[in-house]
Amino acid sequence: MWDFHHPPHAQALAERYLLTLTPPSECARQLLAGEADLGLIPIAALTPALRIVPGCAIASLDRVRSILLLSKVPLDQIRSIAADTASRSSVAYTELILKEFYASSPRFAPAPADPIAMLREHDAALLIGDPALLALEARADIERQTGPLAWHDIAHLWHTLTQLPWVAAVWAVRADLTLSQRERERLFLDLNASRKRGLENIPALVEEWTPRIAIPPATIHTYLTENIHYELDGPVRQAIVHFRTLAAAHGILPPLDPLPFLEL
């Protein structure tokens, strides 16, 4: 989102886009409800009524650090999970991994992202985004109150089991949105140019985010440069297909074949 928030491109983009910042699951709801034309949405929310904009993704090639399953018991013994439901994809990935690879079908209970409170009544806690990153920083303090825990990075677990990237989200538009060829090309160029310039300004992003979250600057830098993969390339597309195929087979998500892309 670099260009949308920084000069010299923010002003021109503001003339073409009305930007609202919402949780990923809410982005998907607004898009599917026709309240938004474009959204950065979880891949679990993709439907035939949407079209993926090529180029950009939020993915990870191994460890992502920001999707964590903290467990008091082995994975195949988990019976209940307190889940931060900020990301539908993360919950779906966790459910799929446990069903497909560990023959486990735990109950998911929505809960605020407080790992100590979550683990009082459940075998495991699923943390997403900033709460996961903050939990890693406070690992020793958390385990002093909960006892020893297994800390599973969901992206690493998925990659280890499938040899594929973990994919969180993509840009998508409504299939019924009427866009000219020029508008489609402009949309593609705007989003991909913003991603490119964001990657060129990592030090500035670290400086911006350090006051906003209690994580060391070096950790933020590593997260942005090593943990997140931003390109919707061949392996990422393959990973989305595999995830949605397995999720459909287990009744977690409806089928999605083929992947619906916006034609450029």
SERO-4910 file (N, C-alpha, C, O; in steps of 0.05 Angstrom, whole numbers):
BEGIN
 pado doro    nc1    nc2    nc3   cac1   cac2   cac3    cc1    cc2    cc3    oc1    oc2    oc3
  Met    A     17    -24      0      0      0      0     17     25      0      7     47      5
  Trp    A     43     23     -5     61     46     -3     51     70    -18     49     92     -6
  Asp    A     45     67    -43     38     90    -60     12    103    -50      7    127    -55
  Phe    A     -6     88    -37    -31     98    -28    -28    116     -4    -46    132      2
  His    A     -6    114     10     -2    129     35     21    149     33     24    165     51
  His    A     36    149     11     60    166     10     61    182    -16     52    172    -37
  Pro    A     72    206    -15     77    221    -40    100    207    -55    116    193    -43
  Pro    A    102    211    -82     86    230    -98     61    218   -110     48    232   -126
  His    A     54    193   -104     32    180   -119      5    180   -104    -15    175   -115
  Ala    A      6    186    -78    -18    183    -61    -41    201    -71    -64    193    -72
  Gln    A    -34    226    -79    -55    244    -87    -69    234   -113    -94    235   -114
  Ala    A    -54    225   -132    -66    215   -157    -83    190   -152   -104    187   -163
  Leu    A    -73    172   -134    -88    148   -128   -114    155   -113   -134    141   -117
  Ala    A   -113    175    -96   -137    183    -82   -159    193   -100   -183    193    -93
  Glu    A   -152    201   -124   -172    210   -144   -185    186   -158   -207    188   -169
  Arg    A   -171    163   -156   -182    139   -169   -194    118   -150   -211    102   -157
  Tyr    A   -185    119   -125   -193     99   -105   -202    113    -79   -189    131    -69
  Leu    A   -224    103    -68   -232    111    -41   -224     88    -22   -235     66    -23
  Leu    A   -205     93     -6   -192     72     10   -204     71     38   -206     91     52
  Thr    A   -211     46     47   -219     41     74   -203     18     85   -197     -1     71
  Leu    A   -195     20    111   -179     -1    123   -196    -17    143   -207     -6    162
  Thr    A   -198    -43    137   -215    -60    153   -201    -87    157   -182    -93    142
  Pro    A   -209   -104    176   -198   -131    179   -202   -147    153   -221   -142    138
  Pro    A   -184   -166    148   -187   -182    123   -214   -195    119   -225   -195     97
  Ser    A   -225   -206    140   -251   -219    137   -273   -199    130   -292   -205    115
  Glu    A   -271   -174    141   -290   -154    134   -286   -144    106   -306   -136     93
  Cys    A   -261   -143     96   -256   -136     68   -272   -155     50   -285   -146     31
  Ala    A   -270   -180     56   -284   -200     39   -314   -196     41   -328   -198     20
  Arg    A   -325   -191     65   -354   -188     67   -363   -164     51   -384   -166     37
  Gln    A   -349   -142     53   -357   -118     39   -356   -122      9   -373   -113     -6
  Leu    A   -335   -136      0   -333   -141    -29   -356   -159    -39   -368   -153    -59
  Leu    A   -361   -181    -25   -382   -199    -33   -410   -187    -31   -428   -195    -45
  Ala    A   -413   -168    -13   -439   -154     -9   -443   -132    -28   -464   -119    -29
  Gly    A   -423   -126    -45   -425   -104    -64   -420    -77    -52   -426    -57    -64
  Glu    A   -409    -76    -27   -403    -51    -14   -376    -40    -22   -369    -17    -16
  Ala    A   -360    -57    -35   -334    -49    -45   -330    -61    -72   -341    -82    -79
  Asp    A   -313    -48    -88   -307    -58   -115   -282    -75   -116   -279    -94   -132
  Leu    A   -263    -69    -98   -237    -82    -97   -230    -87    -68   -235    -71    -50
  Gly    A   -218   -111    -63   -211   -117    -35   -186   -135    -34   -182   -152    -51
  Leu    A   -170   -131    -13   -149   -150     -7   -160   -170     12   -165   -165     35
  Ile    A   -166   -194      2   -183   -213     16   -169   -240     21   -152   -248      5
  Pro    A   -177   -254     42   -167   -281     47   -174   -300     24   -195   -298     12
  Ile    A   -156   -318     17   -162   -337     -5   -185   -356      3   -197   -367    -15
  Ala    A   -190   -358     28   -213   -375     36   -240   -361     28   -260   -375     26
  Ala    A   -239   -335     23   -263   -321     16   -268   -319    -14   -288   -308    -23
  Leu    A   -250   -329    -30   -253   -328    -59   -277   -345    -68   -282   -367    -58
  Thr    A   -293   -334    -86   -316   -348    -98   -316   -343   -128   -302   -325   -137
  Pro    A   -333   -357   -143   -336   -352   -172   -347   -324   -177   -346   -314   -200
  Ala    A   -358   -310   -157   -368   -283   -160   -347   -262   -159   -352   -238   -162
  Leu    A   -321   -270   -155   -299   -252   -154   -278   -258   -175   -278   -280   -186
  Arg    A   -261   -239   -180   -239   -243   -199   -213   -234   -185   -211   -212   -175
  Ile    A   -193   -252   -186   -167   -245   -174   -152   -226   -192   -150   -231   -217
  Val    A   -141   -205   -181   -124   -187   -196    -96   -198   -197    -84   -202   -176
  Pro    A    -84   -204   -221    -58   -216   -222    -36   -198   -210    -38   -173   -209
  Gly    A    -14   -211   -201      9   -196   -193     17   -197   -164     39   -205   -157
  Cys    A     -2   -189   -147      5   -186   -118     -8   -208   -101    -29   -219   -108
  Ala    A      6   -214    -79     -5   -233    -60      8   -227    -33     28   -214    -31
  Ile    A     -5   -237    -12      8   -239     14     12   -268     20     -7   -283     23
  Ala    A     37   -276     20     44   -305     22     69   -308     39     81   -288     48
  Ser    A     78   -332     42    103   -338     56    115   -363     44    100   -383     39
  Leu    A    141   -363     41    154   -387     29    163   -407     51    171   -429     44
  Asp    A    161   -399     76    166   -418     98    153   -407    123    129   -409    126
  Arg    A    169   -396    141    157   -386    166    146   -358    162    159   -341    150
  Val    A    121   -353    172    109   -327    170    110   -312    196    109   -287    196
  Arg    A    111   -326    219    113   -314    245     87   -302    255     82   -301    280
  Ser    A     70   -293    238     46   -279    246     20   -296    247     -2   -286    251
  Ile    A     23   -322    242      1   -341    245     11   -364    262     26   -381    253
  Leu    A      3   -364    288     14   -383    307     -8   -400    320    -29   -390    327
  Leu    A     -3   -426    323    -20   -443    338     -4   -451    363     16   -466    361
  Leu    A    -12   -442    386      0   -449    412    -15   -472    424    -39   -470    428
  Ser    A     -2   -494    430    -16   -518    438     -4   -530    464     20   -530    467
  Lys    A    -22   -539    481    -14   -552    506    -10   -582    502      2   -596    519
  Val    A    -20   -593    479    -19   -621    473     -9   -626    445     -8   -607    429
  Pro    A     -1   -651    438      7   -656    410    -16   -650    390    -39   -650    398
  Leu    A     -8   -644    365    -28   -636    346    -51   -656    342    -74   -648    339
  Asp    A    -45   -682    343    -66   -701    338    -83   -705    363   -102   -721    362
  Gln    A    -77   -691    385    -93   -694    409   -109   -668    415   -123   -667    435
  Ile    A   -108   -649    398   -122   -624    402   -152   -628    398   -161   -639    378
  Arg    A   -168   -621    418   -197   -624    416   -211   -597    414   -234   -596    404
  Ser    A   -199   -576    424   -212   -549    423   -191   -528    418   -169   -529    430
  Ile    A   -198   -508    402   -180   -486    395   -194   -460    399   -215   -455    387
  Ala    A   -183   -442    415   -193   -415    417   -180   -400    394   -156   -398    392
  Ala    A   -197   -388    377   -187   -376    352   -193   -347    350   -216   -338    353
  Asp    A   -172   -331    345   -176   -304    336   -186   -306    307   -172   -316    290
  Thr    A   -210   -296    302   -222   -300    275   -217   -277    256   -233   -273    238
  Ala    A   -196   -261    260   -190   -238    243   -185   -247    214   -190   -232    196
  Ser    A   -175   -271    210   -170   -281    183   -183   -308    179   -177   -328    192
  Arg    A   -202   -309    160   -216   -334    154   -197   -355    143   -200   -379    149
  Ser    A   -177   -346    127   -159   -366    115   -142   -380    136   -137   -404    134
  Ser    A   -133   -365    157   -116   -377    177   -131   -399    193   -120   -420    199
  Val    A   -157   -394    199   -173   -414    212   -177   -438    194   -175   -461    203
  Ala    A   -182   -433    168   -186   -455    149   -161   -471    145   -162   -496    144
  Tyr    A   -138   -458    143   -112   -472    141   -108   -491    166   -101   -514    163
  Thr    A   -113   -480    189   -109   -496    214   -127   -520    214   -118   -542    220
  Glu    A   -153   -516    208   -172   -538    208   -164   -559    187   -165   -583    192
  Leu    A   -155   -549    163   -148   -567    142   -123   -584    149   -123   -608    145
  Ile    A   -103   -571    160    -78   -585    167    -84   -607    187    -75   -629    185
  Leu    A   -100   -600    207   -106   -620    228   -123   -643    217   -119   -666    225
  Lys    A   -142   -637    199   -158   -659    188   -143   -676    168   -144   -700    170
  Glu    A   -128   -663    150   -115   -677    129    -91   -693    138    -86   -716    129
  Phe    A    -75   -682    156    -49   -694    163    -48   -706    191    -30   -721    198
  Tyr    A    -68   -699    209    -67   -709    236    -92   -722    245    -96   -730    268
  Ala    A   -111   -726    226   -136   -740    232   -150   -729    256   -161   -744    273
  Ser    A   -149   -703    259   -161   -689    282   -182   -669    273   -177   -654    253
  Ser    A   -204   -668    286   -226   -648    279   -234   -633    304   -255   -637    315
  Pro    A   -216   -614    313   -222   -600    338   -245   -580    334   -252   -572    312
  Arg    A   -256   -572    357   -276   -551    357   -262   -524    358   -243   -520    374
  Phe    A   -271   -504    342   -260   -477    342   -280   -459    357   -303   -459    352
  Ala    A   -269   -444    376   -285   -425    392   -274   -397    388   -251   -392    395
  Pro    A   -290   -378    377   -280   -350    374   -273   -339    401   -286   -343    421
  Ala    A   -251   -324    402   -241   -313    427   -224   -288    421   -210   -287    401
  Pro    A   -223   -269    440   -204   -247    437   -176   -257    438   -170   -278    450
  Ala    A   -158   -242    425   -130   -252    421   -113   -248    446    -95   -231    446
  Asp    A   -120   -263    467   -105   -263    492    -96   -292    497   -113   -308    507
  Pro    A    -71   -299    491    -64   -327    492    -67   -340    520    -75   -363    522
  Ile    A    -62   -325    541    -64   -336    568    -93   -343    574    -99   -365    584
  Ala    A   -112   -325    568   -140   -330    572   -150   -352    554   -167   -368    562
  Met    A   -141   -352    529   -150   -372    510   -143   -400    519   -158   -419    515
  Leu    A   -119   -403    530   -110   -430    538   -120   -439    565   -115   -462    572
  Arg    A   -134   -423    579   -146   -432    604   -167   -453    600   -170   -472    615
  Glu    A   -183   -450    578   -205   -468    573   -202   -485    548   -220   -502    543
  His    A   -180   -482    533   -177   -496    508   -150   -509    506   -131   -500    519
  Asp    A   -148   -529    489   -122   -543    485   -102   -526    470    -78   -530    473
  Ala    A   -112   -508    453    -94   -492    436   -106   -465    431   -130   -460    435
  Ala    A    -89   -446    422    -98   -419    416    -86   -411    389    -62   -415    384
  Leu    A   -103   -401    371    -94   -392    345    -93   -361    345   -112   -347    349
  Leu    A    -68   -351    341    -63   -322    341    -56   -313    313    -41   -327    298
  Ile    A    -66   -290    305    -64   -280    278    -54   -251    278    -65   -235    293
  Gly    A    -34   -245    261    -26   -217    258     -9   -207    281      8   -222    292
  Asp    A    -14   -182    288      2   -170    310      2   -186    336     23   -189    348
  Pro    A    -21   -197    345    -20   -213    370     -1   -236    368     11   -243    389
  Ala    A      2   -248    345     21   -270    342     50   -260    345     66   -272    359
  Leu    A     56   -238    331     83   -227    332     89   -218    361    112   -222    370
  Leu    A     70   -206    374     74   -197    402     78   -221    421     94   -220    439
  Ala    A     63   -243    415     66   -267    432     94   -278    430    105   -288    450
  Leu    A    106   -278    406    133   -288    403    152   -272    420    171   -283    432
  Glu    A    148   -246    422    165   -229    438    162   -235    468    180   -231    484
  Ala    A    138   -244    476    132   -248    504    130   -278    511    117   -286    530
  Arg    A    143   -294    495    141   -324    498    147   -333    526    131   -349    537
  Ala    A    168   -324    538    176   -333    565    155   -326    585    148   -342    602
  Asp    A    145   -301    583    124   -292    602     99   -308    599     86   -315    619
  Ile    A     91   -314    574     67   -330    570     69   -358    582     51   -367    595
  Glu    A     92   -371    577     95   -398    586     98   -400    617     94   -421    629
  Arg    A    106   -378    629    107   -377    659     79   -380    670     75   -390    692
  Gln    A     59   -371    654     32   -372    664     16   -396    653     -3   -405    666
  Thr    A     24   -406    630      9   -429    618     23   -456    622     10   -477    619
  Gly    A     49   -455    628     65   -480    626     76   -483    598     70   -466    581
  Pro    A     93   -503    593    105   -507    567     85   -510    545     64   -523    548
  Leu    A     91   -497    522     73   -498    499     89   -506    474    113   -501    472
  Ala    A     75   -518    455     86   -522    428     77   -498    411     54   -492    410
  Trp    A     97   -485    398     91   -461    382     93   -469    353    115   -472    342
  His    A     70   -472    340     70   -481    312     65   -457    294     44   -443    296
  Asp    A     84   -451    276     80   -431    255     64   -445    233     74   -463    220
  Ile    A     39   -435    228     21   -449    210     32   -449    181     30   -469    167
  Ala    A     45   -428    173     57   -427    146     79   -448    144     81   -461    123
  His    A     96   -449    164    118   -469    163    107   -497    163    117   -515    149
  Leu    A     86   -502    179     74   -528    180     63   -536    153     67   -558    144
  Trp    A     48   -517    140     37   -522    114     59   -528     93     57   -546     78
  His    A     80   -511     94    102   -515     75    116   -541     79    123   -555     59
  Thr    A    120   -549    104    134   -574    109    117   -598     99    128   -617     89
  Leu    A     91   -596    102     73   -619     95     67   -620     65     62   -642     54
  Thr    A     68   -597     51     60   -596     23     82   -588      3     80   -592    -21
  Gln    A    104   -577     14    126   -565     -3    116   -542    -20    127   -537    -41
  Leu    A     95   -529    -11     83   -506    -25     84   -481     -8     85   -483     17
  Pro    A     83   -457    -20     80   -433     -4     54   -433     12     35   -446      4
  Trp    A     54   -418     33     29   -412     47     19   -385     36     35   -366     33
  Val    A     -6   -384     30    -18   -360     18    -40   -349     35    -59   -364     42
  Ala    A    -39   -324     42    -59   -312     59    -81   -297     43   -105   -302     46
  Ala    A    -72   -279     24    -92   -262     12    -83   -253    -16    -60   -254    -23
  Val    A   -103   -244    -31    -98   -233    -58   -117   -209    -62   -137   -206    -47
  Trp    A   -111   -192    -81   -130   -172    -89   -151   -185   -107   -145   -202   -123
  Ala    A   -176   -176   -103   -198   -186   -119   -219   -165   -125   -222   -146   -108
  Val    A   -232   -167   -147   -254   -149   -154   -279   -166   -159   -277   -190   -163
  Arg    A   -302   -153   -157   -327   -168   -163   -329   -175   -193   -320   -159   -210
  Ala    A   -338   -198   -199   -341   -207   -227   -360   -190   -243   -357   -187   -267
  Asp    A   -380   -178   -229   -400   -161   -243   -391   -132   -246   -406   -116   -256
  Leu    A   -366   -126   -237   -356    -98   -240   -348    -93   -269   -332   -108   -280
  Thr    A   -360    -73   -281   -354    -66   -309   -329    -48   -310   -329    -26   -301
  Leu    A   -307    -59   -322   -282    -45   -325   -274    -46   -354   -274    -67   -366
  Ser    A   -266    -23   -364   -255    -23   -391   -227    -35   -391   -215    -39   -370
  Gln    A   -217    -42   -415   -190    -53   -416   -170    -34   -404   -152    -43   -390
  Arg    A   -173     -8   -409   -154     11   -398   -156     11   -367   -135     13   -354
  Glu    A   -180     10   -356   -183     10   -327   -172    -15   -314   -160    -14   -293
  Arg    A   -174    -38   -328   -162    -63   -317   -132    -60   -317   -119    -68   -297
  Glu    A   -121    -50   -338    -92    -47   -340    -82    -27   -319    -61    -31   -306
  Arg    A    -97     -5   -315    -90     15   -295    -91      3   -267    -73      8   -251
  Leu    A   -111    -13   -261   -113    -26   -235    -89    -44   -230    -77    -43   -209
  Phe    A    -83    -61   -250    -60    -78   -247    -34    -62   -242    -18    -69   -225
  Leu    A    -30    -41   -258     -6    -25   -255     -4    -11   -229     17    -10   -216
  Asp    A    -27      0   -219    -27     15   -194    -19     -3   -171     -2      4   -155
  Leu    A    -31    -27   -169    -26    -44   -147      2    -56   -147     15    -57   -126
  Asn    A     11    -63   -170     38    -75   -172     60    -55   -169     81    -61   -158
  Ala    A     56    -30   -179     75     -9   -175     77     -1   -145     99      4   -136
  Ser    A     55     -1   -131     55      5   -103     70    -16    -87     86     -9    -70
  Arg    A     66    -41    -94     81    -63    -81    111    -60    -86    127    -62    -67
  Lys    A    118    -54   -111    146    -51   -118    160    -29   -102    182    -32    -92
  Arg    A    146     -6   -101    159     16    -87    159     12    -56    176     22    -42
  Gly    A    139     -3    -47    140    -10    -18    164    -27    -12    178    -22      9
  Leu    A    170    -46    -29    194    -63    -25    220    -47    -27    240    -54    -15
  Glu    A    219    -25    -42    243     -8    -44    245     11    -20    266     24    -17
  Asn    A    225     12     -3    225     30     20    222     16     46    209     26     65
  Ile    A    232     -8     48    230    -23     73    241     -8     97    227     -8    118
  Pro    A    264      5     96    274     19    120    254     40    129    251     44    153
  Ala    A    241     54    110    222     74    118    197     62    131    186     73    150
  Leu    A    189     39    121    166     24    133    173     15    161    156     18    180
  Val    A    197      6    165    206     -3    192    205     21    211    195     19    234
  Glu    A    214     44    202    214     68    218    185     77    225    180     85    247
  Glu    A    167     74    206    139     82    210    126     63    231    111     72    248
  Trp    A    132     37    229    117     18    245    129     13    272    115      3    290
  Thr    A    154     20    276    167     15    303    152     28    326    149     16    347
  Pro    A    142     53    323    126     65    345     99     53    349     86     57    369
  Arg    A     89     38    329     61     29    330     58      1    343     36     -6    351
  Ile    A     79    -14    344     77    -41    354    103    -48    371    125    -41    362
  Ala    A     99    -61    393    121    -66    412    139    -89    402    141   -110    416
  Ile    A    151    -86    379    168   -106    367    194    -92    359    192    -70    348
  Pro    A    217   -103    363    242    -90    356    244    -84    326    233   -100    310
  Pro    A    256    -62    318    258    -55    289    270    -77    272    261    -82    250
  Ala    A    290    -91    283    303   -113    268    283   -135    262    284   -147    240
  Thr    A    265   -141    280    245   -161    276    225   -153    255    217   -169    238
  Ile    A    217   -128    255    198   -117    235    212   -119    207    199   -126    188
  His    A    237   -112    206    252   -113    181    253   -142    170    248   -147    147
  Thr    A    259   -160    188    260   -189    180    233   -198    170    231   -213    150
  Tyr    A    212   -190    184    185   -198    176    178   -188    148    168   -204    132
  Leu    A    184   -163    143    177   -152    117    194   -162     94    186   -163     71
  Thr    A    219   -170    100    238   -178     79    241   -208     76    248   -217     54
  Glu    A    237   -223     97    242   -252     96    217   -269    101    214   -291     89
  Asn    A    199   -260    118    175   -276    124    152   -274    104    137   -293    100
  Ile    A    150   -250     92    128   -246     73    138   -247     44    158   -235     38
  His    A    122   -260     27    127   -262     -2    104   -248    -15     81   -253     -9
  Tyr    A    109   -229    -34     89   -211    -43     80   -215    -72     64   -200    -83
  Glu    A     90   -236    -85     84   -240   -113     66   -264   -118     70   -285   -107
  Leu    A     46   -259   -135     27   -281   -142     39   -296   -166     30   -293   -189
  Asp    A     60   -311   -160     74   -326   -181     63   -354   -184     43   -361   -172
  Gly    A     77   -371   -200     67   -398   -205     64   -415   -181     42   -426   -177
  Pro    A     84   -417   -163     81   -433   -139     59   -424   -121     45   -440   -108
  Val    A     55   -397   -119     33   -386   -103      6   -394   -114    -12   -401   -100
  Arg    A      3   -392   -141    -22   -401   -153    -27   -430   -148    -49   -439   -142
  Gln    A     -6   -446   -151     -8   -475   -146    -17   -480   -117    -33   -498   -112
  Ala    A     -6   -465    -99    -13   -468    -71    -42   -462    -65    -55   -476    -50
  Ile    A    -52   -441    -78    -80   -434    -74    -98   -456    -84   -118   -464    -71
  Val    A    -92   -467   -108   -108   -489   -119   -107   -513   -100   -128   -525    -95
  His    A    -84   -520    -90    -81   -543    -73    -97   -539    -47   -111   -557    -37
  Phe    A    -95   -515    -35   -109   -509    -11   -139   -511    -15   -153   -523      1
  Arg    A   -149   -498    -36   -178   -498    -40   -188   -526    -47   -211   -533    -40
  Thr    A   -172   -542    -62   -180   -570    -68   -182   -587    -43   -202   -601    -40
  Leu    A   -162   -586    -26   -163   -601     -1   -185   -591     17   -199   -607     30
  Ala    A   -189   -565     19   -209   -554     36   -237   -562     27   -255   -567     43
  Ala    A   -241   -564      0   -267   -573    -10   -271   -602     -4   -293   -611      2
  Ala    A   -250   -618     -7   -252   -647     -1   -260   -653     27   -274   -672     33
  His    A   -252   -635     46   -259   -639     74   -284   -624     82   -291   -624    106
  Gly    A   -297   -611     63   -321   -596     69   -316   -570     85   -335   -560     97
  Ile    A   -292   -560     84   -285   -536     99   -293   -511     83   -303   -492     94
  Leu    A   -289   -512     56   -295   -490     38   -308   -502     13   -304   -525      7
  Pro    A   -324   -486     -1   -336   -496    -26   -315   -499    -48   -294   -486    -46
  Pro    A   -320   -515    -68   -300   -519    -90   -296   -492   -105   -313   -475   -106
  Leu    A   -272   -489   -116   -265   -466   -132   -246   -475   -154   -222   -475   -151
  Asp    A   -258   -482   -177   -242   -493   -199   -255   -484   -225   -278   -492   -230
  Pro    A   -241   -469   -242   -213   -460   -239   -212   -434   -222   -233   -423   -215
  Leu    A   -187   -426   -215   -184   -400   -201   -195   -378   -219   -188   -377   -243
  Pro    A   -211   -360   -209   -223   -339   -226   -205   -314   -227   -202   -300   -206
  Phe    A   -193   -309   -250   -174   -286   -253   -187   -264   -270   -203   -269   -288
  Leu    A   -180   -239   -263   -188   -216   -280   -172   -217   -305   -147   -218   -305
  Glu    A   -185   -216   -328   -171   -216   -353   -160   -188   -359   -174   -168   -357
  Leu    A   -135   -187   -368   -122   -161   -373   -119   -158   -403   -109   -137   -412
***
